[in-house]
């Protein structure tokens, strides 16, 4: 004899009816997926400076939602399965610098490159520290480290945005100090702002354009489409952005998968996608990640109307 109440039986019948309907439409998803890829992705984000609690808040997950996935609970090991919808949300996300809390430790490559580029313009580190409100000794040590805080990285990024093409004399830097700073930067082989692309300056694998001139793009038209079709072509900067936009907008590839295809870091790919979204918004358009369910069936007339 069943121990379920009438309400439980009705709820179960409703769930089964809904499942069969979604299966018929090709929209049914298993409620759980393999947890390991999700766990690996979360751990990579943690290594990049994203704390667990900040990640949960950023994605709108409940507090401690990821605890069982990562650590297990109540004496049980980490889970082998994880809910499908949160898994898709997590795998599609990669944090930008602006997502990280101030104390997070991040790679300092981009911070040091920006500082050195400003030095080629004649700005000494003492002037940078003063402008940012840091003690000179603290600033010197922070920018020379392999890792720094997200707060420092954001501060230097903002200052670089103001000073990359500014005149030091307009910011209380004496001419003789600016000249001495430029000469020291030249002796040490620092690269100026024009040697770095905003999309790759934070990428440890990127090299200054003066050292590695970009190869000439393949001749002809529709390079982005040809690359996406698998043809071996060399993309120019405009075509690379076109390809990146297509991959983010129209595929279910994760940020890491897209970055790997374009031979860039996930952080650089995410920054470029964010800039494309901002430019589209300024033009009155909207870019977003489109996801769809595979449908191994012919669409009905009503379904075609809804899709349109």
C-alpha positions in Angstrom: 0.0 0.0 0.0 1.3 3.4 -1.0 2.3 5.8 1.8 2.1 8.8 -0.4 -0.5 11.4 0.3 -3.0 12.5 -2.5 -1.1 15.8 -2.8 2.2 14.0 -3.3 0.6 11.7 -5.9 -0.8 14.7 -7.8 2.6 16.5 -7.7 4.3 13.4 -9.0 1.8 12.9 -11.8 2.2 16.6 -12.7 6.0 16.2 -12.8 5.8 13.1 -15.0 3.4 14.8 -17.4 5.7 17.8 -17.7 8.8 15.6 -18.2 7.0 13.7 -21.1 5.9 16.9 -22.7 9.4 18.4 -22.6 10.9 15.2 -23.9 8.4 15.3 -26.9 9.6 18.9 -27.6 13.2 18.0 -27.3 13.7 20.3 -24.4 14.1 17.8 -21.5 17.3 18.2 -19.5 18.6 15.7 -17.0 18.3 17.4 -13.5 21.9 16.5 -12.6 25.2 16.4 -14.5 28.7 15.1 -13.7 30.1 17.3 -11.0 33.8 17.0 -11.8 34.0 19.5 -14.7 32.0 22.0 -12.6 34.3 21.4 -9.6 37.4 21.9 -11.8 36.1 25.1 -13.3 35.3 26.5 -9.8 38.7 25.6 -8.6 40.3 27.4 -11.5 38.3 30.5 -10.7 39.4 30.2 -7.1 43.0 30.0 -8.2 42.4 33.2 -10.3 41.4 35.0 -7.2 37.6 34.5 -7.0 36.5 33.4 -3.5 33.7 30.9 -3.1 31.3 33.2 -1.3 31.9 36.0 -3.8 31.3 33.6 -6.7 28.0 32.4 -5.1 26.9 36.0 -4.7 27.9 37.0 -8.2 25.9 34.1 -9.8 22.9 34.5 -7.5 23.4 31.2 -5.8 22.4 30.7 -2.1 25.2 30.9 0.5 27.2 27.6 0.8 25.6 26.3 -2.4 29.0 25.1 -3.5 30.2 23.5 -0.3 29.1 20.0 -1.0 30.4 20.2 -4.6 33.9 21.2 -3.3 34.3 19.7 0.1 31.5 17.3 0.8 29.3 17.5 3.9 28.2 15.5 6.9 31.0 13.0 6.5 30.3 12.4 2.8 32.9 13.2 0.1 32.4 15.9 -2.6 29.3 15.1 -4.7 29.5 13.2 -7.9 26.5 15.0 -9.4 25.5 18.6 -9.5 22.3 20.4 -10.5 22.1 21.1 -14.2 21.0 24.7 -14.2 23.6 26.0 -11.7 26.2 23.9 -13.5 25.5 25.6 -16.8 25.6 29.0 -15.1 28.9 28.3 -13.5 30.6 26.8 -16.6 29.5 29.9 -18.7 31.1 32.3 -16.3 34.6 33.6 -15.8 35.3 36.5 -13.4 36.7 39.8 -14.6 38.9 42.0 -12.5 35.8 44.0 -11.5 34.1 40.8 -10.1 36.9 40.2 -7.5 36.8 41.5 -4.0 39.5 44.1 -3.0 41.8 41.6 -1.1 41.8 38.9 -3.8 45.2 38.0 -5.0 45.5 38.2 -8.8 48.3 38.0 -11.4 50.2 41.3 -11.4 51.5 41.1 -15.0 49.2 43.7 -16.3 49.8 46.0 -13.3 53.5 46.0 -13.8 53.2 46.5 -17.6 51.0 49.5 -17.0 53.4 51.0 -14.5 56.3 50.5 -16.8 54.4 52.0 -19.7 53.6 55.1 -17.7 57.3 55.4 -16.8 58.2 55.5 -20.5 55.9 58.6 -20.6 57.9 60.2 -17.8 55.7 59.4 -14.7 57.9 58.1 -11.8 56.5 55.6 -9.4 56.5 58.1 -6.6 54.0 60.2 -8.6 51.8 57.2 -9.3 51.8 56.2 -5.6 50.9 59.8 -4.6 48.1 60.0 -7.1 46.6 56.7 -5.9 47.0 57.5 -2.2 49.6 54.7 -1.4 52.9 55.0 0.4 55.8 54.9 -2.1 57.5 51.9 -0.4 54.2 50.0 -0.4 53.5 50.8 -4.0 57.0 49.8 -5.1 56.8 46.5 -3.4 53.2 45.8 -4.6 53.9 46.3 -8.3 57.1 44.3 -8.2 55.3 41.1 -6.8 54.1 38.2 -8.9 50.7 38.6 -7.4 48.9 41.7 -6.1 45.5 42.6 -4.8 42.5 43.2 -7.0 42.3 46.7 -5.4 45.8 47.6 -6.5 45.2 46.2 -10.0 42.0 48.2 -10.4 43.7 51.4 -9.1 46.6 51.1 -11.5 44.3 50.2 -14.4 42.3 53.4 -13.7 45.4 55.6 -13.5 46.8 54.1 -16.7 43.5 55.0 -18.4 44.1 58.7 -17.4 47.9 58.9 -17.9 48.8 56.7 -20.8 49.0 59.7 -23.1 49.2 62.5 -20.6 51.9 65.1 -20.2 53.7 64.6 -16.8 54.2 68.3 -16.4 50.5 68.7 -16.2 50.4 66.5 -13.2 53.1 68.2 -11.1 56.0 66.1 -12.3 59.1 68.4 -12.9 60.5 68.2 -16.4 63.9 67.0 -15.1 62.2 64.2 -13.2 60.2 63.1 -16.2 63.3 63.1 -18.4 65.2 61.0 -15.9 62.3 58.6 -15.6 62.1 58.2 -19.4 65.8 57.5 -19.7 65.7 54.9 -16.9 62.7 53.2 -18.5 64.5 53.1 -21.9 67.7 51.6 -20.3 65.6 48.9 -18.7 63.8 48.1 -21.9 60.3 49.0 -20.8 57.6 49.2 -23.4 55.3 52.2 -23.9 51.5 52.2 -24.1 51.4 51.7 -27.9 53.2 48.4 -27.6 50.3 46.9 -25.7 46.7 46.0 -26.8 44.1 46.7 -24.1 42.7 43.2 -24.6 46.0 41.4 -24.0 48.0 43.6 -21.6 47.0 41.5 -18.7 47.8 38.2 -20.5 51.1 36.8 -19.2 51.6 35.0 -22.6 51.2 38.2 -24.6 54.3 40.0 -26.0 54.7 43.7 -26.9 53.8 44.4 -30.5 57.3 45.9 -31.1 58.8 42.5 -30.3 56.4 40.3 -32.2 54.7 42.1 -35.1 51.4 40.6 -35.9 51.5 38.4 -39.0 49.8 39.9 -42.0 46.2 38.8 -42.2 45.1 36.4 -44.9 43.9 38.1 -48.1 40.3 37.9 -49.2 36.9 38.4 -47.7 34.9 36.7 -45.0 37.9 35.7 -43.0 36.0 35.3 -39.8 33.4 33.0 -41.5 36.2 31.0 -43.2 38.0 30.6 -39.9 34.8 29.4 -38.2 34.3 26.9 -41.0 37.8 25.4 -40.2 39.9 27.0 -43.0 43.5 27.8 -42.0 43.6 31.6 -42.2 45.3 34.3 -40.2 42.8 36.7 -38.6 43.4 40.4 -38.3 42.3 42.2 -35.1 38.9 43.1 -36.5 38.3 39.5 -37.6 39.4 38.1 -34.2 36.8 40.3 -32.5 34.2 39.1 -34.9 35.0 35.5 -34.3 35.1 36.0 -30.5 31.7 37.7 -30.6 30.2 34.8 -32.6 31.6 32.2 -30.2 30.3 34.0 -27.2 26.9 34.9 -28.7 26.0 31.8 -30.7 27.8 28.8 -29.2 27.6 27.1 -25.8 31.4 27.0 -25.4 32.7 28.1 -22.1 34.9 31.1 -21.7 37.9 28.9 -21.3 37.1 26.9 -24.4 36.7 30.1 -26.5 39.9 31.5 -25.1 41.7 28.2 -26.0 40.4 28.4 -29.6 41.7 31.9 -29.9 45.0 31.3 -28.0 44.3 33.8 -25.3 43.6 33.7 -21.6 40.0 33.4 -20.3 40.4 36.8 -18.6 41.4 38.5 -21.9 38.5 36.8 -23.7 36.0 37.9 -21.0 37.3 41.5 -21.1 37.0 41.7 -24.9 33.4 40.2 -24.8 32.5 42.8 -22.1 33.8 45.6 -24.3 31.9 44.3 -27.3 28.7 44.4 -25.2 29.4 47.9 -24.1 29.9 49.1 -27.7 26.7 47.4 -28.8 24.8 49.0 -25.9 26.2 52.4 -26.9 24.8 51.8 -30.5 21.4 50.8 -29.1 22.0 47.1 -29.6 22.2 44.2 -27.2 24.6 41.3 -27.1 24.0 38.3 -24.9 24.9 34.6 -24.7 22.3 32.7 -26.5 21.6 29.1 -25.3 19.2 26.7 -26.8 18.1 23.1 -26.4 18.8 20.5 -29.1 15.6 19.6 -31.0 15.8 16.4 -33.0 12.5 16.9 -34.6 10.7 19.1 -37.2 9.2 22.3 -35.8 5.5 22.7 -35.9 4.0 25.8 -37.4 3.3 27.2 -34.0 6.8 26.5 -32.8 8.2 28.2 -35.9 6.2 31.3 -35.1 7.4 31.3 -31.6 11.0 30.9 -32.7 10.6 33.8 -35.1 
